[in-house]
Amino acid sequence: MAQALVRTTSKIGRVAGTCSGSSRCAAGPNSRRRDRRGSAALRPLRALDASVCLSVAQEEIAFALAIAAETYLSAKKKKEETGEDTNLFHPTAVVGVIVASSGLIYSRNELLGKVGLLFTSIAAFAVIGKYSKRFLEAGEGTNEDFPGPKGVPAFGIFMSLMAFLASTQALTRV
């Protein structure tokens, strides 16, 4: 078999290698293989940066767990104090969207990862609105109440803002 010289570009510099002259030999991420007719073959979708995907997806999953825990504890406290049941549809939907979108981000597929980042940004922005509404509706507390009626919604706003910024910044980097 004839040996073909292949040049690939790495981050360090040019690396020369050899491979057989078959169509299975790829010259690198920027090269295009040619079939027998000489036309360019389709390239697979690019993969997103693993470190960005891993860090953002982990942060979004932690954010979803924090929302779920806070919603559960708030609903439990409300039921003990007033006897009313809390509508859990909105928090459950948001947690589900965030977890599913984090799965899309973990896939590292270029298209699915960007869709996942977009949906986590939208979900985090919606949660900012919910916590802001709770913050504005909360009454004034006494100095003995810690963290007070506005403490949990204020932390929820901060937590949601961090999740929103992480996913939107990652969306601009990929």
N, C-alpha and C positions, 0 to 999 in steps of 0.2 A: 504494500500500500504506500501511496505517496504521502510524505509528511509535509504538512503546511505550517508555516510560521505564523503564529497568531500574536498580535499585540493587543494587550489590554491596558487600560489606564486605571490605576488604583490611586488611593489618596496619597501614597508615598511618591509615586512616579510611574514610569512605564515599566511593565514587566513583560518579558517575552517568554512564550511557552510554545510547545508543539502539540499538535493533535493530528489525528488521522484526517484525511480529506473528506470524510463523510459529512452529511448534513447535520449530524448531532453536535458538531464542534461549534461552540459559540465563542465569539471573540470578546465578549464582555457586555455590560449593561447598555452601552450606547451603540453596539453594532447591530446590524440587521442581517439575518441569515437569508440567503437566497435559495430558492428552490430551483429545480431543473430548468424552469422556463426563464429564470432570471428576475422574477418579481420578488418584492420584499415580503417576508412572512410576517404575520401578526405578532406583536409583542404582548406578553401578559401584562396585566395591570401592575403598576408599581406598588411596592410595599411602603407603608409609612414608617417613620423612624420609630424603632422599638422602644427607646427610652421615653419618648414623648407619649406614645400610646399607653405604655405601662403606667407611668406616673399619673396621667390624667384619668385613666380608667379606674385606678385604685382610689384616687381622690373622689371621683364621682360615686363610687360604690360606698365609700365611707360617708359621704354626704347623704346618700339614700338611707343608709342605716341610721344616721343621726335624725333624719326627718321621721323615719318610722318609729324610733324610740321616743322622740319628743311628742309625736302625735298620740302614741299609746299612753304615755304618762299623763298628758294633758286631758285626754278623754277619760282616763280612769279618775283623775282628780275632779273633773267636772261632774262625773256621774256620782261621786261620793258627796260633793257639795250641793248640787242642785237636783240630782236624780234624772237629769236629761241625758239622752243618748247623743253622741256626736256623730255627725255624718262623716264617714270615713272614705267616701268615694273619691274626693279630690286628692287627699294625701296618698291613697293607694294607687291612683292612676299616675300621679307624679313619680312615686317611687318605682312603679313598674316601667315607666318610660325611661327613667334614669338608668335602671339596671339593664334594660334591653339595649339602650344606647351605649352603655359601657361595654356590653358584649360586642357590639358593632365596632367599637374602638379597638377592643382586644384583637379583632380579626386582622388588623393591620392592612386590610385591603384599602386601596386609595379611595374608592368611591364610598364604600360602606363606612370607613373611618370618618370621612368628612360628614356624612349624614349623621352618624352617631354624635360627633362633636356639635353639630348644629342643633340636634334635638336636646342634648344635655344643656346647651346654652339657653334654649327656649324654656325648658323645664325649670332651670335655676332662676331665670328671670320671673317666671310665674310664681315661684315660691317667695321671691323677694317681695312681690306684690301682696301675697297673703300675709307674710309676717309684718309688712308695713301697715296693713289694715289692722291687724291685731294690736300693733304698737300704738296706733292712733286711737283705737277704741278703749285701750286699757286705762283704768282710772289711776288716780294718784295713790300711792301707797304710803305707809308710815315708815319711819326709820327702823322700826323693829322687823319689818318684813324684808327678808333678804332672799332673793335679789329684787323683790318687788314685782308688781304686775307687769312692768315694762322690761324687765331684765331678760326673760326668755325670748320675747319677740325681738328685742334688740340683738341678742346673740344669734337668733335665726336670720336676721337681716345680714349680719356680718358673715355668717357661715354660707349663706346663699350667694352673697356677693363674691366670696372667694371661689366658690364652685363655678359661678358664671365667668369670672375673669380667667380661671384656669382653662375652661373649655374654649372660650373665644380667643385667647392668646394662642392656644394650640392649633386652633382652626386657621389662624393667620400664618403659622409657622409651617404648616404642611402644604 
